Amino acid sequence: MKKAEIEKLFDGKVAVYDQDHVVIDWIDSRRTLEVTIDNDILNLLINHQDYIRNILKHLKRQTNRTMTKEIVNINRCNYKIFI
């Protein structure tokens, strides 16, 4: 999948895109949320668009408002938490 397509799916900016993982940045006026997604999970998310919506909703709701930068890793072990 191309970088522009991933940015469109997640409504964020792709900072790093390599063979192992994708790093997506969401920049708000006061904070930055950085999400690292493994490529095997990314392929699963692309096939199920509703998973992406659930993850975005969950991350935006659970983001700590007092921190200026937060980093979240989504991998095979913890992706069901976000769905």
C-alpha positions as CSV (number, residue, x, y, z in Angstrom):
1,M,0.0,0.0,0.0
2,K,1.2,3.5,-0.8
3,K,2.0,6.2,1.6
4,A,-0.8,8.5,0.4
5,E,-3.4,5.8,0.7
6,I,-2.4,5.1,4.3
7,E,-2.6,8.9,5.1
8,K,-6.1,9.0,3.6
9,L,-7.3,5.9,5.6
10,F,-6.0,7.2,9.0
11,D,-6.4,11.0,8.5
12,G,-2.8,11.5,9.6
13,K,0.6,12.1,8.3
14,V,2.9,9.1,7.6
15,A,6.2,9.8,9.3
16,V,8.0,6.5,8.6
17,Y,7.0,3.7,6.2
18,D,9.3,0.7,6.0
19,Q,9.0,-3.0,5.6
20,D,8.4,-3.6,9.3
21,H,6.0,-0.9,10.5
22,V,4.3,2.4,9.8
23,V,4.5,5.4,12.0
24,I,1.5,7.8,11.7
25,D,1.4,11.3,13.3
26,W,-1.7,13.2,14.3
27,I,-0.8,16.7,15.2
28,D,-3.3,18.8,17.2
29,S,-2.9,22.3,18.3
30,R,-1.5,21.3,21.7
31,R,-0.3,17.7,21.4
32,T,1.1,15.1,19.0
33,L,-0.1,11.5,18.9
34,E,2.3,9.1,17.3
35,V,1.0,5.6,16.4
36,T,3.3,2.8,15.3
37,I,1.5,0.0,13.5
38,D,3.2,-3.3,12.4
39,N,2.7,-4.2,8.8
40,D,0.9,-7.5,9.5
41,I,-1.7,-5.6,11.5
42,L,-1.9,-2.9,8.8
43,N,-2.9,-5.4,6.2
44,L,-5.6,-6.7,8.6
45,L,-6.9,-3.1,9.1
46,I,-7.0,-2.3,5.4
47,N,-9.2,-5.3,4.8
48,H,-11.6,-4.2,7.6
49,Q,-12.3,-0.5,7.4
50,D,-14.5,-0.5,10.5
51,Y,-11.4,-1.5,12.6
52,I,-9.7,1.7,11.5
53,R,-12.7,3.8,12.6
54,N,-12.8,2.0,16.0
55,I,-9.1,2.5,16.5
56,L,-9.2,6.2,15.6
57,K,-12.2,6.8,17.9
58,H,-10.5,5.0,20.8
59,L,-7.2,6.8,20.4
60,K,-8.7,10.2,20.2
61,R,-10.9,9.5,23.2
62,Q,-8.1,8.0,25.4
63,T,-5.3,10.4,24.5
64,N,-3.9,12.2,27.5
65,R,-4.7,15.9,27.2
66,T,-1.9,17.0,29.5
67,M,1.0,15.4,27.6
68,T,2.5,17.1,24.6
69,K,3.5,13.9,22.8
70,E,2.2,10.4,23.2
71,I,3.4,7.3,21.4
72,V,1.2,4.2,20.9
73,N,2.4,0.9,19.5
74,I,-0.1,-1.4,17.8
75,N,1.1,-4.9,17.2
76,R,-0.1,-8.5,17.0
77,C,-0.3,-8.8,20.8
78,N,-2.4,-5.7,21.6
79,Y,-4.4,-4.7,18.5
80,K,-7.7,-6.2,19.9
81,I,-7.6,-3.6,22.7
82,F,-8.3,-0.9,20.1
83,I,-11.0,-2.9,18.2
